[in-house]
Amino acid sequence: MDETVLLDFGGGPGTGLLAVASRGLQKIKRIALEYASGMSEVAKIAQNIVGSRCDLNTEHQLVSPQFLQDIDKASKCKPTIIIFSYLFAQSLTSAFVSALARAIRSLDTVHTSIVYTNPVGPSAAWMPESDIHFWYREFCNEMGHEPRIETIPYKYGAVANLKLPVERDGECASEVWRIN
């Protein structure tokens, strides 16, 4: 594989970039959407750890024309990994989730994988039906996919192919699946 595109919805501190880079991928283009201000500064640490193998690393706070332009440029590459890190735990709407699924279906999705992670535990007050996975299930329904969500403990230690080691631990709900 020459180049991998990482569309990181809920990009946060760049954990998705670190996880993908630790798999030994040599060329990564990361386009992230992160609503929390200040996260782009934290994500620069991940960029520094990965180094020049990530030749594009943009982080956007809003779905803007620049964000869409970055995705359009990067989507010419194969394969693509779309990560939803805690995005579906936010206060969303059916219209947003439907539009997101339509946008993803409009991409050339050959060799595209979806990675879902979400917090476990009590759901926030805004979660419909007190189901922390409600919006993800709605997204999967729009995509024609039957979700198989697992709750997994993790202790993440990445050292391979990185300049500095990274460690994380906790518990999250997760699913990985391939489109087409």
Secondary structure as GFF3:
##gff-version 3
##sequence-region A 1 180
A	DSSP	beta_strand	4	9	.	.	.	ID=ss1
A	DSSP	alpha_helix	15	21	.	.	.	ID=ss2
A	DSSP	beta_strand	28	33	.	.	.	ID=ss3
A	DSSP	alpha_helix	39	50	.	.	.	ID=ss4
A	DSSP	three_ten_helix	51	53	.	.	.	ID=ss5
A	DSSP	beta_strand	54	60	.	.	.	ID=ss6
A	DSSP	alpha_helix	65	74	.	.	.	ID=ss7
A	DSSP	beta_strand	80	85	.	.	.	ID=ss8
A	DSSP	three_ten_helix	87	89	.	.	.	ID=ss9
A	DSSP	alpha_helix	94	106	.	.	.	ID=ss10
A	DSSP	beta_strand	112	119	.	.	.	ID=ss11
A	DSSP	three_ten_helix	128	130	.	.	.	ID=ss12
A	DSSP	alpha_helix	134	143	.	.	.	ID=ss13
A	DSSP	beta_strand	150	158	.	.	.	ID=ss14
A	DSSP	beta_strand	166	179	.	.	.	ID=ss15
###
